[in-house]
Amino acid sequence: MKVLVTGGAGFIGCNFTRLLVRTRPSWKVVVLDKLTYAGRTENLDDVAGSPAFQFLRGDICDPAAVAAAMKGCDAVVNFAAETHVDRSIEEASSFVRTDIEGVRVLLEEFRKEHRALFLQVSTDEVYGSVETGYSLETDQLCPRSPYSASKAGGELLAMSYHHTYGTPVVVTRASNNYGPFQYPEKLVPLFITNALDGLQLPLYGDGLNRRDWLYVEDHCRALLMVLEKCPSGAVYNVGGGFEKSNMEVTQAVLEAVGAGPDLIRYIEDRPGHDRRYALDIGRILKETGWFPLVGFEEGIRATAEWYRTNRKWWETIKSGEFGEYYRRMYQDRLGQSRGAVPE
């Protein structure tokens, strides 16, 4: 089996790539990544020397780069995407380009040859805010941010190729991931790294927005099972089963880091902030036998320890492009007090 992992230098993609190299030694793994701000080659340092691994730098919107990367591949797992809701609110065009047009380019190349499966990795945010109950794969999509709308567009386009051309496609919709190598713009790594440095934790609104949390290694195991076992045309929710408010997550982070609640700073909520996401994961449990292994508290502790022992990885990020982004997003909300905003 030869697999193309697009976006494989990003957070979930690099964890998935390492899982393939570690557990499927007979497979060949090709990573295609544009290396935008959240994609880093050092995320793949521990597999770079493997003869089963190849890295190519390229954009999924570039047909030539996609054709070169996909040559001889049996399957494609598409992680390549712009993913941060806050950035999509600032500037939506790159999200539409990568998350929809990029998927089209991949699918066009994929269907030129007989291949096994195109796995489109999506998000629970496509369901929109779910006030009660749990989202089923058959529920109507109701995305409410430019990010979630672009992800919905990408997965709908993928499924349209399945129905129109017979392209073997499967879509997965995952809940909030956390774990090693996550770029520190997202809640868990942002709060862990801020707390380690004694900086304030900018908590949106009243802190009661609720999400389901999934440790990244559990997600990657689910994707591998889907890749190997699941029929074309299927959609699977992938969740951890740990629904928490943002305040509960913040408290778990503070406990794991050994910091106090005085670091919490409530700030103005972002526009259109969905109140709750929650997934029914019965289908993937029944059809693959997968289930999450890592509990929430265990996962948060492990994640905090990873950031504690890998300071060089995230300090480099926070001193670069991220610093400008952080000040733009939070400086006015947090104020100018010392320790509020990283230098």
C-alpha positions as CSV (number, residue, x, y, z in Angstrom):
1,M,0.0,0.0,0.0
2,K,1.3,3.5,-0.9
3,V,-0.5,6.4,0.8
4,L,-0.4,10.1,0.1
5,V,-0.9,12.2,3.3
6,T,-1.7,15.8,2.4
7,G,-1.0,18.3,5.1
8,G,1.2,15.7,6.7
9,A,3.5,18.3,8.4
10,G,0.6,19.8,10.3
11,F,-0.8,18.7,13.7
12,I,-3.0,15.8,13.0
13,G,-1.3,14.9,9.7
14,C,2.2,14.4,11.3
15,N,0.7,12.3,14.1
16,F,-1.0,10.1,11.5
17,T,2.1,9.9,9.4
18,R,4.1,8.6,12.4
19,L,1.4,6.1,13.2
20,L,1.6,4.7,9.6
21,V,5.4,4.5,9.6
22,R,5.3,2.8,13.1
23,T,2.5,0.3,12.6
24,R,2.4,-0.4,8.8
25,P,6.1,-1.0,8.0
26,S,5.4,-2.5,4.6
27,W,3.5,0.6,3.4
28,K,5.0,3.6,1.6
29,V,4.0,7.0,2.9
30,V,4.3,10.2,0.9
31,V,3.6,13.6,2.6
32,L,2.7,16.6,0.6
33,D,2.6,19.9,2.5
34,K,2.8,23.5,1.5
35,L,4.5,24.4,4.8
36,T,2.3,27.4,5.6
37,Y,2.6,28.8,9.1
38,A,1.3,25.7,10.9
39,G,3.2,23.1,8.8
40,R,6.7,22.3,10.0
41,T,9.2,19.8,8.7
42,E,10.6,19.2,12.2
43,N,7.2,17.7,13.1
44,L,8.4,14.7,11.0
45,D,12.0,14.5,12.1
46,D,11.5,11.2,13.8
47,V,10.4,9.5,10.6
48,A,12.5,11.4,8.1
49,G,15.1,8.7,7.9
50,S,12.7,5.9,7.2
51,P,13.0,4.3,3.7
52,A,9.2,4.1,3.8
53,F,8.8,7.9,4.0
54,Q,9.0,10.6,1.5
55,F,8.3,14.4,1.9
56,L,7.4,16.7,-0.9
57,R,6.7,20.4,-0.5
58,G,3.7,21.5,-2.5
59,D,0.3,23.1,-2.6
60,I,-2.8,20.9,-3.1
61,C,-4.2,23.6,-5.3
62,D,-1.3,23.1,-7.7
63,P,-2.2,20.3,-10.2
64,A,1.4,19.6,-11.1
65,A,2.5,19.2,-7.5
66,V,-0.5,16.9,-6.8
67,A,0.2,14.7,-9.8
68,A,3.8,14.2,-8.8
69,A,2.9,13.4,-5.2
70,M,0.0,11.1,-6.1
71,K,2.0,9.0,-8.6
72,G,1.6,5.3,-7.7
73,C,-0.5,6.0,-4.6
74,D,-3.3,3.7,-3.7
75,A,-5.0,6.0,-1.2
76,V,-5.1,9.6,-0.2
77,V,-5.8,11.0,3.3
78,N,-6.5,14.7,3.0
79,F,-5.6,16.7,6.1
80,A,-4.5,19.8,4.1
81,A,-6.6,22.7,5.2
82,E,-6.8,26.1,6.7
83,T,-8.3,25.2,10.1
84,H,-8.6,28.1,12.6
85,V,-12.0,29.7,13.0
86,D,-10.5,33.1,14.2
87,R,-8.3,33.4,11.2
88,S,-11.2,32.5,8.9
89,I,-13.2,35.4,10.4
90,E,-10.3,37.7,9.6
91,E,-9.8,36.5,6.1
92,A,-11.9,33.8,4.4
93,S,-10.4,33.5,0.9
94,S,-7.5,31.2,1.8
95,F,-10.0,28.9,3.5
96,V,-12.2,28.7,0.4
97,R,-9.1,28.1,-1.8
98,T,-7.5,25.4,0.2
99,D,-10.5,23.7,1.7
100,I,-12.6,23.5,-1.4
101,E,-10.5,24.2,-4.5
102,G,-7.7,22.1,-3.1
103,V,-10.0,19.2,-2.6
104,R,-11.2,19.5,-6.2
105,V,-7.6,19.4,-7.5
106,L,-6.9,16.3,-5.4
107,L,-10.1,14.5,-6.6
108,E,-9.4,15.3,-10.2
109,E,-6.0,13.7,-10.0
110,F,-7.2,10.8,-7.9
111,R,-9.9,9.7,-10.4
112,K,-7.5,9.5,-13.3
113,E,-6.4,6.0,-12.1
114,H,-8.0,3.1,-10.3
115,R,-7.2,3.7,-6.6
116,A,-8.5,2.3,-3.3
117,L,-9.8,5.3,-1.3
118,F,-9.9,9.0,-0.9
119,L,-10.3,9.9,2.8
120,Q,-11.5,13.4,3.4
121,V,-10.9,14.5,7.0
122,S,-13.5,17.0,8.1
123,T,-14.9,18.4,11.4
124,D,-17.9,18.3,13.6
125,E,-18.2,22.1,13.1
126,V,-20.0,21.4,9.8
127,Y,-23.1,20.5,11.9
128,G,-23.2,24.0,13.4
129,S,-24.2,24.7,17.0
130,V,-26.0,21.8,18.6
131,E,-28.0,23.0,21.6
132,T,-29.2,19.5,22.7
133,G,-28.6,15.9,21.7
134,Y,-25.9,14.5,19.5
135,S,-25.2,15.0,15.8
136,L,-25.7,12.0,13.5
137,E,-23.9,11.5,10.2
138,T,-27.3,11.9,8.5
139,D,-28.1,15.3,10.1
140,Q,-28.3,18.4,8.0
141,L,-25.1,20.4,7.7
142,C,-25.4,23.9,9.1
143,P,-21.9,25.5,9.2
144,R,-21.8,29.0,10.8
145,S,-18.2,30.2,10.3
146,P,-16.1,30.7,7.1
147,Y,-13.9,27.8,8.3
148,S,-16.7,25.3,8.9
149,A,-18.4,26.4,5.7
150,S,-15.3,25.7,3.7
151,K,-14.9,22.3,5.3
152,A,-18.5,21.4,4.6
153,G,-17.9,22.5,1.0
154,G,-14.9,20.3,0.7
155,E,-16.6,17.2,2.0
156,L,-19.7,17.8,-0.1
157,L,-17.5,18.1,-3.2
158,A,-15.7,14.9,-2.3
159,M,-19.0,13.0,-1.9
160,S,-20.3,14.5,-5.2
161,Y,-17.3,12.8,-7.0
162,H,-18.4,9.5,-5.3
163,H,-21.9,9.9,-6.6
164,T,-21.1,11.3,-10.1
165,Y,-17.9,9.4,-11.0
166,G,-17.9,6.5,-8.7
167,T,-14.8,7.8,-6.9
168,P,-14.2,5.8,-3.7
169,V,-14.6,8.4,-1.0
170,V,-15.1,8.3,2.7
171,V,-15.6,11.4,5.0
172,T,-14.8,11.6,8.7
173,R,-16.0,14.4,11.0
174,A,-13.9,14.7,14.1
175,S,-14.4,16.6,17.3
176,N,-11.8,18.9,18.9
177,N,-8.4,17.3,18.8
178,Y,-5.5,18.1,21.2
179,G,-2.1,16.6,21.8
180,P,1.6,16.9,20.8
181,F,2.6,19.2,17.9
182,Q,-0.5,21.3,17.8
183,Y,0.1,24.9,16.7
184,P,-0.4,27.1,19.8
185,E,-3.2,29.2,18.3
186,K,-5.7,26.6,19.4
187,L,-7.2,26.6,23.0
188,V,-5.3,23.7,24.6
189,P,-1.8,24.4,23.4
190,L,-2.3,28.2,23.7
191,F,-3.4,27.9,27.3
192,I,-0.7,25.4,28.2
193,T,2.1,27.4,26.8
194,N,0.8,30.7,28.2
195,A,0.4,29.1,31.7
196,L,4.0,27.7,31.5
197,D,5.1,31.3,30.9
198,G,2.9,32.9,33.5
199,L,0.8,34.7,30.9
200,Q,-2.9,35.3,30.9
201,L,-5.3,32.8,29.4
202,P,-7.8,34.6,27.1
203,L,-11.1,32.8,27.7
204,Y,-13.9,33.8,25.3
205,G,-17.3,34.9,26.5
206,D,-18.5,33.2,29.7
207,G,-16.3,30.2,29.2
208,L,-19.4,27.9,28.9
209,N,-19.2,26.9,25.2
210,R,-19.0,23.2,25.1
211,R,-16.9,20.8,22.9
212,D,-16.2,17.1,22.7
213,W,-12.4,16.4,23.1
214,L,-10.5,13.8,21.3
215,Y,-6.8,12.9,21.9
216,V,-5.0,13.1,18.6
217,E,-3.6,9.6,18.7
218,D,-7.1,8.2,19.2
219,H,-8.2,10.1,16.1
220,C,-5.4,8.8,14.1
221,R,-6.1,5.2,15.0
222,A,-9.7,5.8,13.9
223,L,-8.6,7.1,10.6
224,L,-6.4,4.1,10.0
225,M,-9.3,1.8,10.7
226,V,-11.5,3.7,8.3
227,L,-8.8,3.6,5.7
228,E,-8.5,-0.2,6.0
229,K,-12.1,-1.3,6.7
230,C,-14.8,1.1,5.6
231,P,-16.9,1.2,2.4
232,S,-16.9,4.0,-0.1
233,G,-19.6,6.6,0.3
234,A,-19.7,6.4,4.1
235,V,-19.5,9.2,6.6
236,Y,-18.2,8.7,10.2
237,N,-18.3,10.8,13.2
238,V,-15.1,10.5,15.4
239,G,-15.4,11.8,18.9
240,G,-13.7,11.2,22.2
241,G,-16.9,11.2,24.3
242,F,-15.5,13.8,26.7
243,E,-17.8,16.8,26.5
244,K,-16.4,19.8,28.4
245,S,-17.0,23.5,28.7
246,N,-14.1,25.7,27.8
247,M,-13.9,26.6,31.5
248,E,-13.5,23.0,32.4
249,V,-10.8,22.6,29.8
250,T,-9.0,25.7,31.2
251,Q,-9.2,24.3,34.8
252,A,-7.8,21.0,33.6
253,V,-4.9,22.8,31.9
254,L,-4.1,24.9,35.0
255,E,-4.1,21.8,37.1
256,A,-1.8,19.9,34.7
257,V,0.6,22.8,34.5
258,G,0.5,23.6,38.2
259,A,-0.8,27.2,37.7
260,G,-3.6,29.1,39.5
261,P,-6.9,30.5,38.3
262,D,-5.6,34.1,38.6
263,L,-4.3,33.6,35.0
264,I,-7.8,33.4,33.5
265,R,-8.9,36.5,31.8
266,Y,-12.4,36.6,30.3
267,I,-12.5,38.5,27.0
268,E,-15.1,39.6,24.4
269,D,-16.5,36.6,22.6
270,R,-15.7,36.0,18.9
271,P,-18.4,36.7,16.3
272,G,-20.9,33.8,15.8
273,H,-19.3,31.6,18.4
274,D,-21.1,28.2,18.3
275,R,-22.3,27.2,21.8
276,R,-22.0,23.4,21.6
277,Y,-20.8,20.6,19.4
278,A,-21.5,16.9,20.3
279,L,-21.2,13.8,18.2
280,D,-23.0,10.5,18.1
281,I,-20.1,8.0,17.4
282,G,-22.2,4.9,17.3
283,R,-21.5,4.1,13.7
284,I,-17.7,4.0,13.8
285,L,-17.8,2.0,17.1
286,K,-20.1,-0.6,15.5
287,E,-18.5,-0.9,12.1
288,T,-14.8,-0.7,12.9
289,G,-14.5,-1.7,16.6
290,W,-12.5,1.5,17.3
291,F,-13.0,3.3,20.5
292,P,-11.0,6.1,22.2
293,L,-8.3,4.8,24.6
294,V,-7.1,8.1,26.2
295,G,-9.2,9.7,28.9
296,F,-9.5,13.5,28.9
297,E,-7.5,14.2,32.1
298,E,-4.8,11.7,31.1
299,G,-4.6,13.3,27.7
300,I,-4.3,16.8,29.0
301,R,-1.6,15.8,31.4
302,A,0.3,14.1,28.7
303,T,-0.1,17.1,26.4
304,A,1.0,19.5,29.1
305,E,4.1,17.4,29.7
306,W,5.0,17.3,26.0
307,Y,4.9,21.1,25.8
308,R,6.8,21.4,29.0
309,T,9.6,19.2,27.6
310,N,9.5,20.6,24.1
311,R,9.9,24.3,24.8
312,K,12.2,24.9,21.9
313,W,9.5,23.7,19.5
314,W,6.8,26.2,20.6
315,E,9.0,29.1,21.8
316,T,10.3,29.4,18.2
317,I,6.8,29.6,17.0
318,K,5.7,32.2,19.5
319,S,8.6,34.4,18.7
320,G,7.7,34.5,15.0
321,E,4.5,35.0,12.9
322,F,2.4,33.8,15.8
323,G,3.5,36.7,18.0
324,E,2.1,39.2,15.5
325,Y,-1.1,37.3,15.2
326,Y,-1.5,37.0,19.0
327,R,-1.1,40.7,19.6
328,R,-3.5,41.5,16.8
329,M,-6.1,39.1,18.2
330,Y,-5.8,39.7,22.0
331,Q,-3.8,42.8,22.8
332,D,-6.9,45.1,23.0
333,R,-9.0,42.5,24.7
334,L,-6.4,41.7,27.3
335,G,-5.1,45.2,27.8
336,Q,-1.6,46.5,28.0
337,S,-0.7,45.2,31.4
338,R,2.6,43.4,31.9
339,G,2.3,39.7,31.3
340,A,-0.8,40.0,29.3
341,V,0.7,39.7,25.8
342,P,3.9,37.9,24.8
343,E,6.7,40.2,23.6
